[in-house]
Amino acid sequence: METSQRQRIEQYCNKQFYEALESNQRLKIFQGGSRSGKTYSIMQYLLYLITITKEPLVISVIRKTLPALKRSVLRDFLNISKDTGIYWDGIFNKAENTFSYNGHTLEFFSADDSQKIRGSARDIAWLNEGNELLLEEYRQIAMRTRTNIIIDFNPSDPVHWIYDLCERDDADLFLSTYKDNKFLPEQLVKEIERLKAKDPDYWRVYGLGQKAVFSERQIFRDWQYIPFSEFPELDDWGIGIDFGFSQDSCAIILAGKKNDKIYVHELCYKKGMTNRDIAEFLKSNNYNQYLCYYDSAEPKSGEELRQMDIWAKPAIKGQGSINAGISLLKEFDIVGSLESKNLQKEQQSYLYEQLKDGTIINKPVDKNNHLMDALRYLIYSKYKNRNDFFVV
């Protein structure tokens, strides 16, 4: 890019635009904190490409779910394309979420659409909030992408497959924070900087854009995650249920033990689930064959499940049962399924309380714990007697 042209563009762009433009690597990975300008800059870069490239390009813009894609990157695309005048010269198909311009095609779709990610090839793929995607979803997309793969993400996971990509010889990793976004309003800068004193762990990720670390407050640390299809055959599966409705999600977990390992798979994490909905969900997926342990503080709900032919028992609870259940879980190696995204988030954010003087006490914070509670109900109720621990 000529100096004069760069100077004209510079007043409208952050540094990520030039990083994408000047990178010659297949993988362009943008790791950053909140409001660092990653998404907007990458969209500017892609729009710039279709205005200067003569050969027709097919560019896929992908996020985990379509509603999230429409609320974020698609909205930015429409705003930028209208501001630059490109929108009026192109054709946007709302039904297909595709944009055609001068022979180029930008298609917007979600990774949970398996037909799309296993469909036609493309020249460039952009994975927006890439840490939301499963490794298998990335692999399917990568195999069908001819030239460049662009990934942006907040490094909120201590362990993630994206970090392995960053080590590849054909990858460029670009780091950014809110300070790199010269268009960020001052009030938002102050809001982000308040995190520094309020929540150091959150500040590290969303303020500084640095990889999350296992906090001293974190209750469960070294869990492993593998595809559910790679779980071994087990004959002692059980179900844990933590009821929720309007404020809290209903959490349903499937877990089983083999030797010294507990295998865990998230079945449901959803608000607005009635007891009838829960029973129908379990029956329709043939999960009613397994014994379900539910929160004993909800006897009415448990009785309703039994009346609908669900094999259900109240979880063993009482004074000290929360810490006892946590201690029991720590006796095992925990293996979760890669598909269990809410389980992974809860595991990483399930913390012990911290007093104002910085002292960490042996009491879990009562949030980010719906699946944790469901798992604890199941494992503590099923294996609390040590003689049961080593039954294979």
N, C-alpha and C positions, 0 to 999 in steps of 0.2 A: 504494500500500500504506500503510495506517495505521501510525503510529509504534509503537503497542503491538504490532501484528502483526509488524512488522519486527523489533522487539526479541526477540520470541519465536523467530522464525525464525533470527535472526542467530547464535545460539549453535550452530546446526547447519550454517551455510553460509559459504563464502568469498565474496570480493568479486565473482567472476565470475557468481555467481547473480544479483546485483542488476544487474550490467551488462547481462546478457541481458534481464532483466525490464524495465529502464528504456529500452532501446534501441527506437527506432521505425523503424529502417532495415531494408530488405529483407535486406541482408547483415550478419550479425553474425560478425566474424572474431576469433578468440582466438589470439594469438601468444604463446607462452611457453616457458620452459625446462622442464627435467625436474621432475616432482613439484610443479608449481605449482597443481594442483587443477583444471585446465581440464575434464577429462573428467567428473569426479565432479560438479562444479558445474553443467555443462550438463545432465547427466542429472537432477539435482535440479530444475532449471528446467523441463524438459519434463514431469516428473511433477507439478510444481506446476500447470502449465498445464492438464493434463487433469483436475485436481480443481476448478478454478475456472471453466473454460470450458463454457458450455452447448451451443454448436453443436458437433456431432461433428467431430473432427479426425482426419486421417490424417497420421501422422508417420513418416517413413522415417529410420532410423538406418543409416548406410552406412560401411563401411570397405573397403579394397582387397580383402582376402580374408576369407572366412568364418571360418577358424580363428583369425585375429587378432582378429576381431570378438567371437568367443565368449570368448576369453581375457581380453578387456579390458572393453569397454563393456557387453556383455550380462551379464557377471558382476556388474559394478557395478549395473546396473539391477535384477537379481534381489535383490541385497543391500539396496539402498535401498528397493525396493518392499516387501520383507518387513519391514524395520525400521519403515516407516511404516504398515504394515497394509494398504496398497493391494493388495499381491499377493493377499491372501486374498479380497478383494472382486472381483478381476478374474480373467480367464481367460488363462493362458499356454499357447499351443500350441507344444510343443517341436518338432513335425515341421515347422511352417511358420515358427517363430521369430517369432511375432506375439503381442501382448498386447492384450486387449480390456478396456476399463474404461469403464463409464458411457457407452457409445456411441462412445468414442474407440478408435483403433487405432494401436498402435506396431508397426511392422514392421522387422525387422533383416535386412539382406542385404548381399552383397558387390558391389563395383563390377565385379568380373570376371564377374558374372552379367549378360550383355548383355541378356537378356530382361527382367530386373528393372529395369535403369536406363532401358530403352526402353519400359517398361510403363505402368501406370496412373499418373494424376496424384496429387499429394499436396498437403497444405497446407504442411507444414514438412519440410525435409530437413536432416539433420545429417551432415556429412562429417567423421567422426572420423579424425584423422591425415590431413588433406586433402592434404598434400604427397605422399602416396603415389599419388594419383590422377592420371590423364592429363587434360589440358585437355579433350579430346573427351568423356571420361567426365563431367566436370563440366558441360559444355554440355548433354549429354543429360539430366542430372538437373535442371539449372536450367530447361530448357524445360518441364518437367513439374511444377514446384513453384510453387504459387499465391501463397504469401505470403512466408515467411521461409526463408533458407538460412543455416545455422550451420556455420562451419568452425573447427576447432581444428588447430593444427600447431606443431611445433618448427621454427624457421627455419634448418634445417641446410643449405639450398641457397642459394648466393649468387645464383642466378637461378632464378626460378620464376614460373609464371602466377598464383599466389595474390597475389604482390606487386602485380600489375596490378589485381586486384580491390580491393585495399586503397585504391587511389586513386580509386575510383568515388564519385560523389556520394551513392549510396544505400547506402554501406557505413560501418559503425562498426568500428574496429580497437581491440581491447583487449589491453594488454600485461600480462604477469604473470611472476613468478619464484617460486622455491621459498619466498621470504620472504612471499609472499602466501597461502601455505597454512598457516593457523594450526593445522592438525591434524597436521602433519608431525612425526614423532618426532625427537627431538634427534639420535639416531645417524645418521639419514638426512640431516639438515642437515649434519652434520660430513662425511659421505661426499661429498656434493655439493661442499662447500667445499674439499675436498682437490684438486679439479680445477683450482683457481685456480693452484696452483704446478706441478701435474703436466702439464697440457695447456691452455695459454691459449686455443687455438682452440676446443677442446671446451667449456671454461668459458664462453666468450663465448656460445655457442649454448644449451647445456644448463644452465648456471648462471644467466647473466644474461638469457637469452631473447632475445638480440639476433641480428639477421640475420648469417649467416655471411659472411665476406669471403674473398677469394682470399689465401691465405697466401703469404708470400715463399718458403716451402718447397714450395709446390704446383708440381708438374712441368708439368702441362698446365692452362692457364687458360681461354682464350677459345674454347672449343668451342661450336658452335651445335647446337641440337636442333630437328628438325622431324619431322612424322609420316613414317613409312616410305613411305606412299603418295605422298608428295611428292618422293621421291628421283628423280633423272633416270634415264633408261634408260642402262645401262652394259653394256659387253660384255667387261669385264675383271674380273668378280667373282672373289674368291678367298676361301678359308676359312683361319682360324687356329685352332689347337687347343692348349690348355694342359691336359694331363691332370691329373686329380684323382680321388680316390675317397672315402676315409673322412674325412680331416681337411680336405682342400681340395676346392673345387668344380671339376668339369670345366667349362672355359670354352670356348665355341665362338663365333667371331665371323665375320661376313660383311662384307667390305669391298671397295670398288672405287674407282678414281680417274677423275676427269674434270677436265681442265685442271689447276688447282692445288688441287683439293679432293679430300679422301678422304672417302667416305661409309661410315659404319659402322653395322652393325645387329647387336645381340646375338641369337644363336640359342639358346644353351643356357647355363645356369649352375646346375649341379646336382651334388650329391654322390651317391656310390654308382653312378656310371656305369662299367660295364665297357667294354672295347674293342668287344665285340659290340653293346652298347647304343648306343655312338657310331656304329658302322657302320649299324645299323638306323635310327637317327634320321636320319642323312644320306641314306640311300636312300629312306626313306619320305617325305621332304620334297623329294626330287629335288635335294638339294644335292651329291650325289656327282658331278654334272656338272662341278663346279669343283675346281681343284687345291687340295689341303689342305696347309698347312705346319704341322708339329707340332714339339714340343720335341725336339731332336736328342739330348737326354740320355735319351730313352726309345726306343731303337732297337727293342726288342722290341715295344712297343705299335705303333710305326709299321709294322713288318713284319706284325703281325696285321691291321692295317687294310688293307694291300695284299692280303693273302690273302683278305680279304672284299670284294675288288673296289672298294676306295676309292682314288681317285687321290691319293696322298699322298707328300710329300717331307719330309725333315728340314729344319728351319729352319737357316739359316746362323748359327752362333754361334762364339764364340771370345773371346779376351781383348779387352775393350773393346766387345763387341757390344751390351751393354745400353745404354750411353750413346750409342753410334753409332746404335742404333735409335731412341732418344728424340730425338736431334738430327735424324734424318731425318724423323720424324713432325712435328717443329716447322717443317719446311720447307713444310708444307702447311696449308691451312685444313681443320680437321676438322669434319665435319657428322655428328652421331649421330642416331639415330631417337629420338623421344620415348618410344617403347615400351621402349627399352633402359634400364630402371631401374637394374640393377646396373652397367651401364656408366657411367651418370651418377654413381653413388655412388663407384665406383672412381676416376673422373676427378677428382673433388673431394677424395678422400682419399689420392691417390697423391703421396707427399711425398719430398723429399730429406732425408737424415739431418741431424740437428743435434747438435753436440757440447755437452758440459756447459757450456762457456763461451759458448754461444749461436751459435757459428760454424756456418753452413750449408755442408755439403760436397757435392760433385758425385757423390753416391752415393745411389740410391733406397733407401728403406726397403723391405725385402722382405716386404711385406704389402699387402693391398688391391690386388692386382696381377694377378689371374688373367686377366681380360679384357684388361688392359693388355699382359700378356706375349703372349697369343694375337695381339693386333693387331700387336705389335712383330715377332713371328715372321713374320707374313704380309708386312707392308710392307717390312721390312728385307730379307727374302729375295727379294722380288719387284722392289724398286726401288732396291737399294743402289748400283747403278751409275748415276752421275749422268746418263749418256746416256739412261737409261730414264725419268728424272723427267718429261720433257715430252712423252712419248708419250701422245696423247689417245685 
